[in-house]
Amino acid sequence: MSLEEAKAAIRETLAGRAPGKSICPSEAAKHLQRERWRERMEVVRTAARELAEEGVLEITQKGQVLSSSQPFRGPIRLRRSRFRTDSSGPD
């Protein structure tokens, strides 16, 4: 799975959620490949970092927004940015 495919999977999975709701990165990995999805998690997390840097989404942990530059340890969630800087992506 390429980085662009991972970004598309994140966007598509978020598009299926109500505004303000989040997804687990594993949902995006499973969106593309049900089998062996765990092998795709690192590229999904990298794609999430890039989308966060672009202002498309927020990465949260225990309800707190994380900086895309800080290391992730433990479970994270992804949600559409409340302060989107672009007009593309899920609405």
Disulfide bonds with the S-S distance in Angstrom:
none
